[in-house]
Amino acid sequence: MASEFYFEMTPVDQWQPHDPNSIGGTPWLPTDIDWPHCKQCGERLTFLMQFTIDESHGVPFRPGSHFLAFACWQHDDIADLHGGNLPSEFWTASAGHYQMILARPEDEKRFLKLDERITPHRIEFIRRTESIEHLAPGCDTGADHAKVGGVPCWAQDPESYNCGCGAPMHYFAMLPENFEFPTASGAPIQPNGTGDDHYLLFLGNVNYFMACSKQCSPYAVLTVMQN
């Protein structure tokens, strides 16, 4: 086994408004992007999480790039499935019950209001040593944690994609199976969830986040799901 490092994402209670690293909270969106809505029901998507990529994270994206994840609490099925080569502007063909964004450092941003469905938590990044297991040529697997950077812990075979612009998609973060987003009092219960006090993303599959290596668009983000 080889050893590298990753940054474990740990939710803590010390959340403050306008924290750019958070579960729930106040989304920090580019000024030309409004809060996304579900194409299936028209309701505002639930804001699940966000974090800013730091140079120390060791991922192949510009420091200051900012990731946000939104999903419909009601239409909570898996994300769209794709082949290795994504179509041009692949995000426009989405079923529309979720939206992933990787804003660029130069994008002017503003904080929007609190999403009242999620109990907000601050995300702290804890550097961990990662033991990488070489399962086969070209098939490595790392720690099974909510993390930024490191090596994805593939539940099945590794997957790779090319953006519709022709650039490769690069992994930058993952969430383990059944990662819970705590809901606030009075929040509606997720139809396909596993409890009345949290939401899951894409039925609780392991989620691997990839984005266009050229960052051709803030929307050029792909969620790969495995279980």
Stockholm file with secondary structure:
# STOCKHOLM 1.0

chainA/1-227         MASEFYFEMTPVDQWQPHDPNSIGGTPWLPTDIDWPHCKQCGERLTFLMQFTIDESHGVPFRPGSHFLAFACWQHDDIADLHGGNLPSEFWTASAGHYQMILARPEDEKRFLKLDERITPHRIEFIRRTESIEHLAPGCDTGADHAKVGGVPCWAQDPESYNCGCGAPMHYFAMLPENFEFPTASGAPIQPNGTGDDHYLLFLGNVNYFMACSKQCSPYAVLTVMQN
#=GR chainA/1-227 SS CEEEEEEEEEEESCCCTTCSSEESSCCEEETTCCCCBCTTTCCBCEEEEEEECCGGGCCSSCTTCEEEEEECSSSCCCCCCCCSBCCTTGGGGSCSSEEEEEECTTSCEEECCCCTTBCCEEEEEEEEEEEEEEEETTEEECCCSSEESSCCCCSSSCCCCBCTTSCBEEEEEEECTTCCEEBCTTCCCCTTCSCSSEECSGGGCEEEEEEETTCCCTTCEEEEEEC
#=GC SS_cons         CEEEEEEEEEEESCCCTTCSSEESSCCEEETTCCCCBCTTTCCBCEEEEEEECCGGGCCSSCTTCEEEEEECSSSCCCCCCCCSBCCTTGGGGSCSSEEEEEECTTSCEEECCCCTTBCCEEEEEEEEEEEEEEEETTEEECCCSSEESSCCCCSSSCCCCBCTTSCBEEEEEEECTTCCEEBCTTCCCCTTCSCSSEECSGGGCEEEEEEETTCCCTTCEEEEEEC
//
